Amino acid sequence: QRGQVHYRKRALDPRDVTSEEGLLVLTVEATIADLVSVVGDLSLVSHALRDAWRRGSLNTPRLIELLGPEMLSRLSELAGMGQVTAHG
């Protein structure tokens, strides 16, 4: 009923779901991967990546699985984070 609201229905990998205050939500990594596929402007997604990285709440190996190393490298470069690897 709302033109600006879009719903997606899909199966989720259990690794991409977490609980926050009793509510099931996507992990940071799954959210970033979704944003890459939905948002056209990667610089906006890079801000989310940088914020998660600064909080220390980023599961880099999982993000590499979801995005691939090339896309993660591109996003981290846009975010001014330098080279992000599976070990941090």
C-alpha contacts under 8 A as a table, 3 or more apart, distances in Angstrom:
res1	aa1	res2	aa2	distance
2	R	5	V	5.54
3	G	6	H	7.62
12	L	16	D	6.69
12	L	17	V	7.51
13	D	16	D	5.47
13	D	17	V	7.30
14	P	17	V	5.50
15	R	18	T	7.77
16	D	26	L	5.65
16	D	27	T	5.21
16	D	29	E	7.36
16	D	30	A	5.61
17	V	24	L	6.51
17	V	25	V	5.64
17	V	26	L	4.63
17	V	27	T	5.47
18	T	24	L	5.64
18	T	25	V	5.50
18	T	26	L	6.11
18	T	27	T	5.85
19	S	22	G	5.60
19	S	23	L	5.30
19	S	24	L	4.52
19	S	25	V	6.00
20	E	23	L	5.22
20	E	24	L	6.45
20	E	25	V	6.87
26	L	29	E	7.95
26	L	30	A	5.89
26	L	31	T	6.00
27	T	30	A	5.25
27	T	31	T	6.14
28	V	31	T	5.10
28	V	32	I	6.17
28	V	52	A	7.25
28	V	57	S	7.76
28	V	58	L	6.91
29	E	32	I	5.18
29	E	33	A	6.20
29	E	58	L	6.91
29	E	59	N	6.80
29	E	60	T	7.94
29	E	62	R	6.85
29	E	63	L	5.25
29	E	66	L	7.68
30	A	33	A	5.03
30	A	34	D	6.08
30	A	63	L	7.50
30	A	66	L	7.34
31	T	34	D	5.03
31	T	35	L	6.13
32	I	35	L	5.01
32	I	36	V	6.29
32	I	45	V	6.69
32	I	48	A	7.09
32	I	49	L	6.86
33	A	36	V	5.17
33	A	37	S	6.59
33	A	63	L	7.46
33	A	66	L	6.27
33	A	67	L	6.13
34	D	37	S	5.20
34	D	38	V	6.16
35	L	38	V	5.03
35	L	39	V	5.28
35	L	45	V	6.33
36	V	39	V	5.73
36	V	40	G	7.27
36	V	42	L	6.68
36	V	45	V	6.58
37	S	40	G	7.67
39	V	42	L	7.09
39	V	45	V	7.55
41	D	44	L	5.72
41	D	45	V	7.06
42	L	45	V	4.99
42	L	46	S	6.06
42	L	75	L	6.86
42	L	78	L	7.87
43	S	46	S	4.95
43	S	47	H	6.60
43	S	75	L	7.38
43	S	78	L	6.08
43	S	79	A	7.20
44	L	47	H	5.39
44	L	48	A	7.04
45	V	48	A	5.25
45	V	49	L	6.40
45	V	75	L	7.43
46	S	49	L	4.92
46	S	50	R	6.08
46	S	75	L	5.13
46	S	76	S	6.51
46	S	78	L	6.04
46	S	79	A	4.95
47	H	50	R	5.08
47	H	51	D	6.16
47	H	79	A	6.00
48	A	51	D	5.15
48	A	52	A	6.25
49	L	52	A	5.27
49	L	53	W	6.10
49	L	75	L	7.55
49	L	76	S	7.35
49	L	79	A	7.35
50	R	53	W	5.02
50	R	54	R	6.08
50	R	76	S	7.34
50	R	79	A	5.81
50	R	81	M	6.94
51	D	54	R	5.18
51	D	55	R	6.31
52	A	55	R	5.17
52	A	56	G	6.32
52	A	57	S	5.51
52	A	58	L	5.67
53	W	56	G	5.08
53	W	57	S	6.22
53	W	58	L	5.46
54	R	57	S	7.74
55	R	58	L	7.81
58	L	63	L	7.99
59	N	62	R	5.56
59	N	63	L	6.31
60	T	63	L	4.94
60	T	64	I	6.13
60	T	84	V	7.81
60	T	85	T	6.95
60	T	86	A	5.21
60	T	87	H	7.15
60	T	88	G	6.60
61	P	64	I	5.14
61	P	65	E	6.39
61	P	85	T	7.87
61	P	86	A	4.75
61	P	87	H	7.56
62	R	65	E	4.97
62	R	66	L	6.30
63	L	66	L	5.04
63	L	67	L	5.93
63	L	68	G	7.55
63	L	72	L	7.56
64	I	67	L	5.25
64	I	68	G	4.73
64	I	69	P	5.36
64	I	72	L	6.57
64	I	86	A	7.26
65	E	68	G	5.66
65	E	69	P	7.96
67	L	70	E	7.80
67	L	71	M	5.80
67	L	72	L	6.25
68	G	71	M	5.72
68	G	72	L	6.40
69	P	72	L	5.15
69	P	73	S	5.99
70	E	73	S	5.07
70	E	74	R	6.21
71	M	74	R	4.98
71	M	75	L	6.12
72	L	75	L	5.10
72	L	76	S	5.97
72	L	84	V	7.41
73	S	76	S	5.18
73	S	77	E	6.07
73	S	83	Q	6.27
73	S	84	V	6.58
74	R	77	E	5.18
74	R	78	L	6.31
75	L	78	L	5.07
75	L	79	A	6.15
76	S	79	A	4.91
76	S	80	G	6.19
76	S	81	M	5.21
76	S	82	G	6.18
76	S	83	Q	6.56
76	S	84	V	6.54
77	E	80	G	5.12
77	E	81	M	6.00
77	E	82	G	5.70
77	E	83	Q	7.02
78	L	81	M	7.74
81	M	84	V	7.24
84	V	87	H	7.93
84	V	88	G	5.87
85	T	88	G	5.24
